[in-house]
């Protein structure tokens, strides 16, 4: 702070106000104050550097913001007393680069990738369900066809056994008839 007045000044209070945004777009206004103890006197034409310590949260959004710095001063009057003076202000434009920005962008990219993967898995799951339904239907049709084939084999086996019995019976009858005919022709 530079004293451009005609007599000494005394700095009683310094404040820095920062308006910034969180990454969820909510606005926040925060003021940091420094009370020099004892108040710092600056002679005419001299300057002094003050520090105002402040810290911002890690989830502050990156971007430009205005920092409002204000000093409350008193001026030494000719009557040998301190009187309230003007309140010089300074408003630099500050760019905030938040480490949370990289984390947020990385997390958003990961979330998008997970959503894409989840959609792909849902599509694959739907395809598997459709395939499973088709396979179940084919299996049911195959079981019906196998049952019908088994029934036809049982019927064919039964017909074969009946025909075999009929042929054997006919052969036995034919043999008896032949031996009866031979015995009649010999007599």
MODA-V66371 format. One line per field, one symbol per residue. ss: DSSP state (H for helix, E for strand, - for the rest). phi: phi as a letter, one per 40 degrees, with the letter a starting at -180 (. if undefined). burial: b if it has 16 or more other C-alpha atoms within 10 Angstrom, else e. A space follows every 10 residues. Layout:
BEGIN
ss: ???
phi: ???
burial: ???
END
This chain:
BEGIN
ss: -E------EE EEEEEEEEEE EE----EEEE EEEE-----E EE----E--- ---------E --EEEEEEEE EEEEEE---- -EEE----EE EEEEEE--HH HHHHHHHHHH HHHHHHHHHH HHHHHHHHHH HHHHHHHHHH HHHHHHHHHH HHHHHHHHHH HHHHHHHHHH HHHHHHHHHH HHHHHH-
phi: .bcbccacbb ccabbbbbba bcccgccabb bbbbbcbcdc cbcdgbbabb bbcaabcccc ccicabbbbb bbbbbccccf acbcbcbcba bccbbbbccc dccccccccc cccccccccc cccccccccc cccccccccc cccccccccc cccccccccc cccccccccc cccccccccc ccccccc
burial: eebeeeebbb bbbbbbbbeb bebeeeeeee eebeeeeeeb bbbeeeeeee eeeeeeeebb bbeebebbbb bbbbbbeeee eeeeeeeeee eeeeeeebeb beeeeeeeee eeeeeeeeee eeeeeeeeee eeeeeeeeee eeeeeeeeee eeeeeeeeee eeeeeeeeee eeeeeeeeee eeeeeee
END
